[in-house]
Amino acid sequence: MTVIEAKVHRSSARNARLAFILTAVIVGLLSAVVAASYMHPILALFVGALIGAPLGGLAWVLVRIWPVLRLLWWWTPEIGITTFLGIGWTQLANHTPLPVTLTVIALVVGVPAALPASRRALVAWTWCLVVRHRLRVCFAQFIIANQSGSLPLILWAKPTPVGERVWVYLRPGLSMADLEGRLDRIAVACHAATALIERASDGNAAYLRFDIKRREVLTATVASPLVDVITPGTPAADRPTPVIPTALDLPDVDAPVITLPMQKKPASTANGSKPAASSADVDDVSDWI
């Protein structure tokens, strides 16, 4: 079983060497400059080397073990729960008789499983742990896009009325647009109905929020509180059932009838020619002045 991929291992080794060199040189030179004010420059160089080398080694260790730290961060809830249960079992077995130990374990396990509210909360938080690892599988299998092979940092998760909400911090090489076209595959990997994504911060595009939806609460039947206000003895009103038309018939439309005025035709003479205009119909040119 591969815990850390070979690409990530090589990338961390290269970054660790660079971190050691840069830290040792920069810190060593700065320390030598400061020490030169109090001693000989040659002695100041030795002092700078003595200070820069250990700090460079510390930087090398931190960068080199970063993949392991990230792996431990992914499994922090499981490691914490397992450690707590192991310590509790050990203390309980060492300080109580066997019947008392079994009774306490039965109460601790049985009571949350028997109560509906605690059982639903336990199942919801369990799905939060599962979804964090399923998202990590998605990033490792078909979403990873940078050359070093480093995965995004999956921060935390909490249950919602429809599923889970997970906060993720992307590494260089990925963006929200790269993930929007793969939401259907993310939903399949998380054993959910749908998956949504949006920015969790207006000032940081790398900080995203995943909403994993397993059920739809808007389709549930909600009881109205108005029913309890009505007096039981109130007679029911006889209301006719409205007729909803399924088609439109133009004769059934009650529209006003508009009648246009008829235009009169000019009278013609016996030979069919139009009558000449009378002097009354001719405009007088003197009226224009």
C-alpha positions in Angstrom: 0.0 0.0 0.0 1.4 3.4 -1.1 1.1 6.0 1.7 2.9 8.8 -0.1 3.1 8.8 -3.9 6.5 8.7 -5.6 5.9 12.1 -7.3 5.0 13.7 -4.0 8.1 12.1 -2.4 10.4 13.5 -5.0 8.8 16.9 -5.0 9.1 17.2 -1.2 12.8 16.2 -1.3 13.5 18.9 -3.9 11.7 21.5 -2.0 13.4 20.5 1.2 16.8 21.0 -0.3 15.9 24.4 -1.7 14.4 25.4 1.7 17.7 24.3 3.5 19.9 26.3 1.1 17.8 29.5 1.1 17.2 29.5 4.8 20.9 28.8 5.7 22.3 31.4 3.3 19.8 34.2 4.1 19.8 33.7 7.9 23.6 33.2 7.9 24.3 36.4 6.0 21.9 38.4 8.1 23.4 37.0 11.3 26.9 37.7 10.0 26.0 41.3 9.2 24.6 41.9 12.7 27.5 40.1 14.4 30.1 42.2 12.4 29.1 45.2 14.4 30.4 43.6 17.6 33.4 41.4 16.4 35.8 40.8 13.6 34.1 40.1 10.2 35.7 36.7 9.9 34.4 35.7 13.3 31.0 37.1 12.3 30.9 34.7 9.3 31.5 31.8 11.6 28.7 33.0 13.9 26.4 33.4 10.9 27.2 29.9 9.7 26.5 28.5 13.2 23.1 30.2 13.3 22.1 29.6 9.6 22.9 25.9 9.4 20.6 24.7 12.3 17.7 26.9 11.1 18.2 25.6 7.5 18.1 22.1 8.9 14.9 22.9 10.7 13.4 24.2 7.5 14.5 21.1 5.7 12.8 18.9 8.2 9.5 20.8 8.1 9.3 20.7 4.3 10.4 17.1 4.1 7.8 15.8 6.5 5.0 18.0 5.2 3.4 15.1 3.2 3.3 13.1 6.4 1.9 16.0 8.4 -0.8 16.4 5.7 -1.6 12.7 5.9 -1.9 12.9 9.7 -4.2 15.9 9.3 -6.5 14.0 7.1 -6.8 11.2 9.7 -6.8 13.5 12.8 -10.5 12.9 13.7 -10.1 9.1 13.4 -6.8 9.1 15.3 -8.3 11.3 18.1 -11.5 9.1 18.4 -9.4 5.9 18.5 -7.1 7.3 21.1 -9.9 8.5 23.3 -11.7 5.2 23.1 -8.5 3.2 23.8 -7.7 5.3 26.9 -11.3 5.1 28.1 -11.4 1.4 27.7 -8.1 0.9 29.5 -9.0 3.1 32.4 -12.4 1.5 32.7 -11.0 -2.1 32.5 -8.3 -1.3 35.1 -10.6 0.4 37.7 -13.9 -1.5 37.5 -15.0 -5.2 37.6 -15.9 -6.9 34.4 -19.7 -6.8 34.9 -19.5 -3.0 35.5 -17.2 -2.6 32.5 -19.6 -4.4 30.2 -22.6 -2.5 31.6 -21.0 0.9 31.0 -20.0 -0.2 27.4 -23.5 -1.3 26.7 -24.9 2.0 27.9 -22.4 4.0 26.0 -23.1 2.1 22.8 -26.8 1.3 23.2 -28.2 4.6 24.4 -27.0 6.7 21.4 -28.1 3.9 19.0 -31.6 3.7 20.6 -32.5 7.4 20.7 -33.5 8.7 17.3 -32.0 12.1 17.7 -28.6 10.9 18.9 -28.6 8.2 16.2 -29.2 10.7 13.4 -26.5 13.0 14.8 -24.0 10.1 15.0 -24.8 9.0 11.4 -24.5 12.6 10.1 -21.0 13.1 11.7 -19.9 9.7 10.5 -20.8 10.8 6.9 -18.7 13.9 7.5 -15.6 11.8 8.2 -16.4 9.6 5.2 -16.9 12.5 2.8 -13.5 14.1 3.7 -11.7 10.9 2.6 -13.9 10.5 -0.5 -13.0 14.0 -1.6 -9.4 13.2 -1.1 -9.8 10.2 -3.3 -11.4 12.4 -6.0 -8.5 14.8 -5.9 -6.0 11.9 -6.1 -7.7 10.0 -8.9 -9.1 12.5 -11.5 -8.9 16.1 -10.3 -5.2 16.6 -9.4 -3.7 19.1 -11.9 -0.3 20.4 -10.7 3.1 18.9 -11.5 4.3 18.2 -8.0 1.3 15.9 -7.2 0.3 17.8 -4.1 -3.4 17.5 -3.1 -5.6 20.3 -1.9 -5.9 20.7 1.9 -9.3 19.4 3.1 -10.0 21.4 6.2 -13.2 20.4 8.0 -16.7 19.2 7.5 -20.1 19.6 9.2 -23.5 18.0 8.7 -26.4 20.0 7.0 -30.1 19.2 6.7 -29.5 17.8 3.2 -26.0 16.2 3.6 -22.6 17.5 4.4 -20.6 20.7 3.9 -16.8 20.5 3.4 -14.3 23.4 3.2 -11.3 22.9 1.0 -8.2 25.0 0.3 -6.9 24.5 -3.2 -3.2 24.3 -4.2 -1.7 26.1 -7.2 -2.8 24.4 -10.4 -6.5 24.1 -9.6 -9.4 26.6 -9.8 -13.1 26.5 -9.2 -13.8 26.3 -12.9 -11.8 23.0 -13.1 -14.1 21.5 -10.5 -17.4 22.7 -11.8 -17.3 20.3 -14.8 -16.6 17.3 -12.5 -19.3 17.7 -9.9 -21.3 14.7 -11.2 -18.2 12.5 -10.7 -17.6 13.9 -7.2 -21.2 13.1 -6.3 -20.7 9.5 -7.4 -17.5 9.2 -5.4 -19.2 10.6 -2.3 -22.2 8.3 -2.7 -24.5 11.3 -2.9 -27.3 12.6 -5.1 -25.6 15.9 -6.2 -22.6 18.0 -5.3 -22.4 21.8 -5.4 -19.4 24.1 -5.1 -19.0 27.8 -4.3 -16.4 30.2 -3.0 -16.2 30.4 0.8 -14.3 33.7 0.7 -14.8 36.8 -1.5 -11.1 37.7 -1.2 -9.5 34.3 -1.7 -10.4 32.1 -4.8 -8.6 29.1 -3.3 -10.9 28.8 -0.3 -14.0 26.8 -1.5 -17.0 25.1 0.0 -18.5 21.8 -1.2 -22.1 21.0 -0.5 -22.8 17.3 -0.7 -26.6 16.6 -1.0 -28.0 13.2 -0.2 -31.7 14.1 0.2 -34.2 16.8 -0.8 -36.0 18.4 2.2 -38.1 20.8 0.1 -40.4 18.0 -1.0 -41.4 17.0 2.5 -44.9 17.5 3.7 -45.1 20.3 6.3 -48.1 20.5 8.6 -49.8 24.0 8.7 -50.4 25.5 12.2 -53.6 27.2 10.9 -55.5 23.9 11.3 -55.3 24.2 15.1 -56.8 27.7 15.0 -60.1 26.6 13.3 -62.9 25.7 15.7 -64.0 22.1 15.2 -67.7 23.1 15.1 -67.3 25.5 12.2 -69.5 24.4 9.3 -67.7 23.8 6.0 -68.5 26.2 3.3 -70.0 24.8 0.1 -67.7 26.1 -2.6 -68.2 25.2 -6.2 -65.3 23.5 -7.9 -63.7 25.9 -10.4 -63.6 24.9 -14.0 -60.2 25.2 -15.5 -60.3 25.7 -19.2 -58.0 23.4 -21.2 -58.4 25.1 -24.6 -59.3 28.4 -26.0 -62.4 28.7 -28.2 -62.7 32.0 -30.0 -66.6 32.2 -30.1 -66.5 31.9 -26.3 -64.5 35.1 -26.0 -66.8 38.1 -25.2 -65.2 40.9 -27.2 -66.9 44.2 -28.2 -67.9 44.6 -31.8 -66.4 47.7 -33.4 -68.2 49.1 -36.5 -66.2 51.2 -38.9 -68.0 54.2 -40.7 -68.8 53.7 -44.3 -67.1 56.0 -46.8 -69.5 57.6 -49.4 -68.5 57.3 -53.1 -68.6 60.5 -55.2 -71.6 60.8 -57.6 -70.8 60.4 -61.3 -72.4 62.1 -64.3 -74.4 60.3 -67.0 -71.4 59.7 -69.2 -69.5 58.2 -66.3 -67.1 61.2 -65.7 -66.7 62.8 -62.4 -68.4 66.1 -61.9 -66.3 69.3 -62.1 -65.4 71.0 -58.9 -67.5 74.0 -58.1 -66.1 77.4 -57.4 -66.9 76.9 -53.7 -64.6 74.0 -53.6 -61.7 75.8 -55.2 -59.4 77.7 -52.8 -59.0 81.4 -53.4 -55.3 82.3 -53.8 -56.0 85.7 -52.1 -56.9 83.8 -48.9 -53.3 82.6 -48.7 -51.9 86.1 -48.4 
